[in-house]
Amino acid sequence: MRSCNTCKGTYPDVQADGTSYFHQCPPLSVAELHAAITAGTLVLTAAQQAQLAAAQTADLKTPPAAGTLSQVDTFLQTLSVTRKNARDENVVVVGKDTAGNPIVHAKADPTGFTEV
């Protein structure tokens, strides 16, 4: 098993059927988006900020019932924000060796993984 050093996801590099698994970090979750917006590390566009403000106002006017999503969370679910240093183990061909075989590298592997 491997653990991604960026998103902390744990996964096998070979699946049960014997095929290789190429990990790609998921976008930020709603909880991570809340934290990033609060910390000021994620700056929304003007349009997104307006939508967030409208959702906050709607939640104040009509608080969500127990077990339902707030308007803020519903809005945040529409965002797809790539995490910093996201890994993508899917491969790209970057050239050929002297025998004409493809040379491949991971699309993005800035932080690597840890064997667990």
Residue frames as qw, qx, qy, qz and C-alpha x, y, z in Angstrom:
[[0.000, 0.889, 0.458, 0.000, 0.00, 0.00, 0.00],
 [0.396, 0.228, 0.000, 0.890, 1.02, 3.58, -0.58],
 [0.123, -0.813, -0.443, 0.357, 0.04, 6.83, 1.08],
 [0.385, 0.710, 0.181, 0.561, 0.07, 10.02, -0.99],
 [0.455, -0.227, -0.311, 0.803, 2.21, 12.67, 0.69],
 [0.071, -0.203, -0.163, -0.963, -0.08, 15.41, -0.64],
 [0.576, -0.321, -0.238, -0.713, -3.68, 14.27, -0.02],
 [0.323, -0.321, 0.782, -0.426, -2.87, 11.45, 2.43],
 [0.875, 0.141, -0.086, -0.455, -4.99, 9.02, 0.40],
 [0.420, -0.372, 0.828, 0.027, -4.01, 5.35, 0.83],
 [0.808, 0.436, -0.068, -0.391, -4.11, 3.02, -2.14],
 [0.805, -0.139, 0.509, 0.271, -2.54, -0.11, -3.65],
 [0.089, 0.597, -0.476, -0.639, -0.31, 0.42, -6.68],
 [0.227, 0.046, -0.880, -0.415, -1.68, -2.83, -8.14],
 [0.654, -0.115, 0.088, -0.743, -5.40, -3.55, -8.04],
 [0.711, -0.119, 0.643, -0.259, -6.98, -6.92, -7.20],
 [0.852, 0.471, 0.202, -0.102, -7.25, -7.80, -10.90],
 [0.780, -0.102, 0.275, 0.553, -3.52, -7.21, -11.42],
 [0.384, 0.745, 0.210, 0.504, -3.81, -3.90, -13.26],
 [0.411, 0.000, -0.265, 0.872, -1.73, -0.92, -12.21],
 [0.128, -0.877, -0.457, 0.074, -3.38, 1.91, -10.31],
 [0.394, 0.293, -0.002, 0.871, -2.26, 5.46, -11.06],
 [0.233, -0.663, -0.542, 0.461, -3.24, 7.78, -8.22],
 [0.137, 0.496, 0.180, 0.838, -4.50, 11.30, -8.84],
 [0.086, -0.221, -0.573, 0.784, -5.23, 13.58, -5.88],
 [0.033, 0.716, 0.680, 0.151, -8.88, 14.61, -5.65],
 [0.037, 0.643, 0.041, 0.764, -9.91, 18.27, -5.55],
 [0.021, -0.173, 0.592, -0.787, -10.29, 19.95, -2.17],
 [0.214, -0.481, -0.850, 0.023, -13.22, 18.67, -0.11],
 [0.219, -0.816, -0.307, -0.437, -15.93, 20.97, 1.27],
 [0.661, -0.704, -0.113, 0.234, -14.23, 20.89, 4.71],
 [0.640, -0.125, 0.173, 0.738, -10.87, 21.76, 3.11],
 [0.176, 0.592, 0.341, 0.708, -12.51, 24.58, 1.12],
 [0.427, -0.859, -0.252, -0.130, -14.02, 26.01, 4.32],
 [0.705, -0.536, 0.029, 0.463, -10.60, 25.91, 5.99],
 [0.543, 0.134, 0.285, 0.779, -8.77, 27.44, 3.03],
 [0.002, 0.745, 0.336, 0.576, -11.29, 30.27, 2.64],
 [0.545, -0.820, -0.171, 0.017, -11.21, 30.99, 6.37],
 [0.708, -0.410, 0.141, 0.558, -7.39, 30.95, 6.42],
 [0.211, 0.881, -0.123, -0.406, -7.22, 33.20, 3.36],
 [0.379, -0.361, 0.738, 0.425, -5.20, 30.66, 1.37],
 [0.292, 0.391, 0.779, 0.395, -7.97, 30.31, -1.23],
 [0.142, 0.393, 0.056, -0.907, -9.19, 33.47, -2.88],
 [0.455, 0.518, 0.725, 0.002, -12.49, 33.15, -4.71],
 [0.194, 0.315, 0.419, 0.829, -13.34, 35.05, -7.86],
 [0.230, -0.006, 0.178, -0.957, -15.70, 38.00, -7.47],
 [0.653, -0.103, -0.436, -0.611, -18.56, 35.89, -8.85],
 [0.638, -0.138, -0.742, 0.154, -17.79, 33.02, -6.47],
 [0.163, -0.046, -0.537, 0.827, -17.52, 35.41, -3.54],
 [0.436, -0.068, -0.052, -0.896, -20.94, 36.84, -4.43],
 [0.726, -0.132, -0.591, -0.327, -22.43, 33.32, -4.59],
 [0.498, -0.092, -0.718, 0.477, -20.86, 32.46, -1.23],
 [0.075, -0.009, 0.341, -0.937, -22.22, 35.64, 0.35],
 [0.603, -0.108, -0.277, -0.740, -25.69, 34.88, -1.01],
 [0.709, -0.126, -0.694, -0.022, -25.49, 31.35, 0.39],
 [0.299, -0.042, -0.623, 0.721, -24.38, 32.68, 3.79],
 [0.316, -0.054, 0.105, -0.941, -27.29, 35.12, 3.80],
 [0.702, -0.117, -0.491, -0.503, -29.72, 32.35, 2.85],
 [0.603, -0.108, -0.740, 0.278, -28.41, 30.16, 5.70],
 [0.061, -0.021, -0.479, 0.875, -28.87, 33.00, 8.19],
 [0.493, -0.049, -0.113, -0.861, -32.40, 33.65, 6.94],
 [0.920, -0.073, -0.085, -0.376, -33.36, 29.96, 6.86],
 [0.266, -0.559, 0.783, -0.066, -30.98, 27.75, 8.83],
 [0.532, 0.177, -0.767, -0.312, -30.61, 24.26, 7.36],
 [0.860, -0.332, 0.022, -0.387, -32.66, 21.50, 8.96],
 [0.535, -0.499, 0.682, -0.016, -30.79, 18.80, 10.83],
 [0.702, 0.052, 0.688, 0.175, -29.25, 16.32, 8.43],
 [0.576, 0.751, 0.287, 0.149, -29.40, 18.64, 5.42],
 [0.600, 0.091, 0.076, 0.791, -26.65, 20.61, 3.75],
 [0.052, -0.734, -0.173, 0.655, -26.35, 24.31, 4.28],
 [0.543, 0.830, 0.120, -0.041, -26.55, 26.61, 1.26],
 [0.070, -0.841, 0.519, 0.137, -22.85, 27.37, 1.81],
 [0.529, -0.261, 0.797, 0.130, -21.91, 23.69, 1.65],
 [0.681, 0.536, 0.499, -0.018, -24.15, 23.19, -1.38],
 [0.344, 0.921, -0.153, -0.093, -22.34, 26.05, -3.12],
 [0.244, -0.702, 0.658, 0.120, -18.89, 24.79, -2.10],
 [0.729, 0.052, 0.680, 0.053, -19.73, 21.37, -3.58],
 [0.642, 0.741, 0.194, -0.029, -19.93, 23.05, -7.00],
 [0.069, 0.887, -0.445, -0.096, -16.30, 24.16, -6.82],
 [0.970, 0.069, 0.003, 0.233, -13.49, 21.97, -8.09],
 [0.031, -0.929, 0.360, -0.074, -10.25, 23.35, -6.66],
 [0.843, 0.258, -0.397, 0.256, -7.03, 21.47, -7.30],
 [0.675, -0.715, 0.005, 0.179, -5.00, 21.03, -4.16],
 [0.065, 0.881, -0.467, -0.043, -1.51, 22.55, -3.95],
 [0.078, -0.504, 0.858, 0.068, 1.18, 20.07, -5.06],
 [0.872, 0.142, 0.240, -0.401, -1.45, 17.67, -6.40],
 [0.294, -0.332, 0.851, 0.281, -0.04, 14.37, -7.61],
 [0.812, 0.404, 0.019, -0.421, -1.09, 12.65, -10.82],
 [0.517, -0.366, 0.745, 0.207, 0.65, 9.32, -11.41],
 [0.765, 0.556, 0.321, -0.056, -1.01, 8.88, -14.80],
 [0.589, -0.298, 0.423, 0.621, 1.74, 8.71, -17.37],
 [0.466, 0.841, -0.023, -0.274, 2.67, 10.77, -20.38],
 [0.853, 0.201, 0.183, 0.445, 5.11, 9.82, -23.11],
 [0.161, -0.912, 0.123, 0.358, 8.06, 12.22, -23.02],
 [0.230, 0.704, -0.594, -0.314, 10.17, 10.68, -25.76],
 [0.983, 0.129, -0.109, -0.074, 11.67, 7.45, -27.00],
 [0.605, -0.590, 0.470, 0.254, 14.79, 5.58, -26.03],
 [0.034, 0.555, -0.666, -0.497, 17.44, 4.51, -28.55],
 [0.191, 0.085, 0.963, 0.167, 15.48, 1.32, -29.31],
 [0.256, -0.248, -0.485, -0.799, 12.34, 3.33, -30.09],
 [0.368, -0.485, -0.780, 0.146, 10.52, 2.36, -26.88],
 [0.172, -0.819, -0.179, -0.517, 8.43, 5.08, -25.25],
 [0.336, 0.024, -0.565, 0.753, 9.84, 6.87, -22.21],
 [0.366, -0.696, -0.460, -0.412, 7.06, 7.69, -19.77],
 [0.187, 0.092, -0.537, 0.817, 6.87, 9.83, -16.64],
 [0.084, -0.631, -0.707, 0.308, 4.13, 10.65, -14.16],
 [0.139, 0.796, 0.331, 0.488, 2.19, 13.80, -15.08],
 [0.120, -0.748, 0.256, -0.601, 2.86, 15.41, -11.69],
 [0.833, -0.314, -0.421, 0.174, 4.62, 13.91, -8.68],
 [0.113, 0.772, -0.278, 0.560, 5.89, 16.86, -6.60],
 [0.462, -0.600, 0.455, -0.467, 5.59, 15.23, -3.17],
 [0.335, 0.252, -0.908, -0.006, 5.77, 11.51, -3.85],
 [0.813, -0.354, -0.249, -0.391, 4.32, 8.76, -1.69],
 [0.231, -0.507, 0.757, -0.341, 5.20, 6.72, 1.37],
 [0.565, -0.025, -0.810, -0.155, 5.02, 2.92, 1.50],
 [0.498, -0.378, 0.409, -0.664, 2.68, 1.86, 4.32]]
